[in-house]
């Protein structure tokens, strides 16, 4: 069900650092991991399983870069090999699984699949992280729903009119058709609305950028899915008639909604969300205000998705119906299914 030979966001570096000498336990694609900082200060991840008695290593602590089990004190290295245990000879223990890890953009990324195929060159590249011209703020939700339901949700923004009626929703989203196209492994869905009133969230953003919040605007939503489960959404408003998405910066308020969706199990996932913006990038109060507003919006999504999953669990054999507004999610799932099939096709050797 999961594409595993790829990179997923495991956690934010700040989340791990906040634990001090405690490791972070996290399940990704049904792989239970203990994440910690090794002797050189670099992040490592190993199976969350002590080879002695099977205790979760994430319940232990980090001692001089080794992961010490909280049950009997056995210590593991970053490579999954047993280092030592008080009064015992344990170096002959077989190694547990160690996972490839990359620290980038303020996140810890892991490769949960075949470790021999882990390739740093496959890491995604983003222009707005580590870039002083952009500001970023975000958070994390643990969602009790199939990760593909979140992909469906983000690739069909017509739900905003109903789920987010008091923040970013408006009838014009329903009334304006969207266009979906597939370019290789990327799905792009876009909608452009012209000469409308901005909804409350974007009125706030317009005021923050020195624009009249009551002025008519052209609004856009451009959703981009890339496997395994990342979605970037260009969103914004520009003063009507100034060029919409291509308007000059002084005429618009715009951002990129960042969605890193990491499967946990078949019915749960980790959702790292955020917003990157180029207007007023040094205004930390604005960053906090946008983060709070966006967090509330995504919390509404989480409630809906979790109740949706409860219904699906209750009636697993009921077929869900599709409409033209579902095209982004449908095409994204097709790419996931194709890559899953390729990953599970045995390699042919000459």
N, C-alpha and C positions, 0 to 999 in steps of 0.2 A: 504493500500500500504506500510505502514511502520511497522516494528516490534517496538512496543513502550514499552513493558515491558523489558527494557534492558538499559544499560548505553551508552550514547553518549558523546563525547567531545563537550562542549558548547563553550568554549573559552579558550585561554591561560590566566593564572593568570596575566601575564604582561599586556595583553590587557585590562583587567578590572582595574588593578591598575593605568594604564595610564590615566583613566578617572577621577581620584580624587574622588570628592563627587558626581559624576554623575553615575547613574546606566547604565548597558548595556542592550539594547534591542536586543533580538535575537529570531528568530522563529526556532523551532526544531520539525520536524514531524508535521507541521501545528499547533503547540502549541506556542502561542506568550508569551514570558517570559521577565520579567525584572529581571536582575541579579545584586546583590549588596552585600556589606559586612554588616552584622548585628552588633549589639552592642558588641558582643564578638570578632569581627574581622573575623568571619567565613563567608564564602560565602553562600548566600541564593538565591532562585529563586521563584518568584511568577508570577501569571498571569499578563500580561501587560495590565491590565484593572482596572481603578479606579471604585469602586462600586458606587460612587456618580453620575458622569455624563459620565462615559465610556472613559475618557481620557487615553491615554497611560501613564502608570506610569514611563516608561523609559524616558519620557521627563521631569521628576522631578529631585530631588536630594536626597542625603542621609543625614539625620540629626540625629546624635547620634545613628546611627544604625537602624533608621526607614526610610522607603522609603516615601518621601513626594511628593504628586502629584503636578505637576507644574501648575495645573489649579486653585484649590481653597485651596491647603495646607493640604488636608487630608493626614494623616500619617498611613502607613501600617507596621505591624510587619513581622518578617521572617516566621511566621506561616500563613500568609494571613489574619489575623484578623486586623480590624481597631483599631488603637490605640487612635487617637484623631484628632480633626479638630478645628481650631480657632473659638470660640464662639458657637460651635455646640455640640449636644449630638449624638455621632455616634458609641458608643461601641456596640450598638445593631445590627449594620449592619452584615449581614451574611458574613462569611469569603470567600475570593476568594481562588482559588486553589494555593497551595504551592507545590513545586517540591522537591523531594529528591536530595541532592547535595553531591558530594564527591570532595575534593581537592586532586589530586594525580598526580605525575609526571610533575608538573608545569602546569597542566590543570584543568579546572573546568568541572566535569562530571555531567550530569543530567539524571534523569529517567523520561521520558515524559509520561509514561503510568499509570497503576493502582498503586497509591502510597502505597497501602497496601501490594503490592508485591515487593516493592523496597528492594533489597538485596545486601548489600555491598560485600558479599562473591562472588557475580557474577562479580565483577570488574576484568578486565583482568590484568595479571601480565606480566611485561616486565623486562628483566635482564639488559637492557642498560640504563634505566633512573636512576638517583640518584646513579650512579656508577662511581667512579673516573677513572676506567679503560676504560671508554667509553666517547667520546665527542658527543654532539648532537647540531644540528642547524636546524632550519626550519622556516616555515612561514604559511600564511593563504591565500587562494583564495576563493572568493565568486563566484561560478560557476552557470551560468544560464542553467542548464541541469539536467535531471533526475539522481539521485545519482547512479543508477544502470549502467548508461553509463560509469561512472568513474570506477566502478568495472570491467565492460567489458574491458575497456582500460588497466587497470593495470594487469588483468589476461590474457592478450594477448599482449606480448611485441614485436610481429612481426612488429607492427606499428613503432617501433623505427627506422627501416631502412629508413622510408620515412618521418615521422614527425620530427625526431631528427637526420637527416642525418649528421649534422655538430658537433654533440656532443657525443652521445652514440650509434647511429645507425651504422650498417654495414651489408653487404649482408649475412654474415655467420649466422645471426639470422634467416633469411628466409630459409637458406639451411639446418639448423639443426633441426630435429624434436624434439618436446617437449613431455613430459610424464605427464599425469594428473591422479591423484588418489584422492579418497575421504576417509578420516578417520574421522568417526563420523560426526561432524558439520564443519570439516575443509576440504578445498580443497587445494591441493598442486600441483602446476605445476612447472616443472623444465626443464631446457635446459642447456646442457654442450657442449661448443665449444672448440676444442683442436687445438693447433698449429697455432694460428691466430695472426694477428696484432691487438693491442689494439686500440680502437677508441680514439678521442681527449680527452674526459673527463677522461678516464682511463689512458691515457698517463700522464696527469697532476697528477693524484693520484699516479702513479708509481714513478714519479720524486720526489713527496713529501715524499715518503717512501724510497727513496734512491735506487730505481730500475731503470734499463735502460729502458726508455720509448719506445725504438725501438725494444726491445727484443720480441721474439715470446712468446705468453701467452696461457694459458688455461683459458677460461672465463665461468662463470656460472650465471644463473638467476633462483632463486628458489622463487616462489610467493606463499604466504600462506594467504588464505582468511579465516577469522573467523567471524561469525555473531556478531552483526547485519551487519557491513560494514567495518571492519578493515582489512587492507592488509599490511603484512610485507613482504618485498622482500629482500632476501639475494642476494647480487650482488658483483662481484669482478673479479679480474684477478690474476693469479699466473704465475710465470715463467714456461714456457712449460716443462712438464715432472717432476714437483716438487710435484704433487699430487692434483692439481686443488683446489677444495673447501677445501680439507683436508691438503693442504700444510702448512708448518710451517710459522708463522707470518712474518719472515724475507724475505720470498720469494713471498709475495703477498700484494695486496692492496684490501681491501674488506670493505663492509659496509652493514647496514640494512636500506633499504628505508622504512620509516614509513609513513603510509597513514591512517589517521582517517577521514572517510567520513561520514559526518553528514547530513541527509536529512533536508531540510528546507521546501520545498513544493514539489508537484509532478514534478515540472520542475526546481528545483534549489536545491543547496546543499552548505554546508560549507566544505571546503577541507583543513584540517590541514596536511601539509606535512613536512617531515624532513628527515635527514639522521643521523644515529648513526654509529660511526666507532671506531675501537680499535687501529688503527695505529695513532701515534702522537696525542694522546687525549688531550694533554695540549697545542697544537699549535692553538691558537685562530685565528691567521691570516689564517691558513688553513681551519678552520671551516667556517670563513667568505667567503673564496674563494669557498668552496664547496657549501655553501648555495646560493651564487650568481649564480653559474653554474646550480645547481639543480632548483632554482627558474625560471631561463630562460627556462629550459627544460619543467617544468610543465606548464609554461605560454603557450607554444606551444600546450600542451595537452588541456588546457582550451579553447583556440581559436577553436580547432577542435571540441571539445564536444559541445560547444555552437552553432556552425553552424550546427552540426548534429541534435541538438534538434530543431532548426528552421525548418529543413527539415522534421523531424518527426511530428512536429506540423502542418506543411502544408499538409502532406499526412498521417494522422493518421491510415488509413486503409491498408496501404501498409505493407506487411509482409517482415521483414528483413531476409535475407538468412544466413544460418549457414555453416561454414566450420570446418575442424578438428582443426584449430587454435583457434576456439572459445570455445573449451571444458572447459577451466577454468572458463570463464564467465557463460557458460551454467550451469555447475554444481553448481556454487555459487548462481545463481538465483534459482535453484531448492531447495537449502537449505533455502533461504529466503522465497520462496513460501510455503514450508512445515511448517516453523516456524510461518508464518503469519496465515496459516490455523489452527495450533494448538492454537495460541493465541486467535483466534476468535471462537473456538469451545466451546460452553457452558459447564461449569463444571457440572458433575453429582454428586449429593449428595445422600448419602444412606438414 
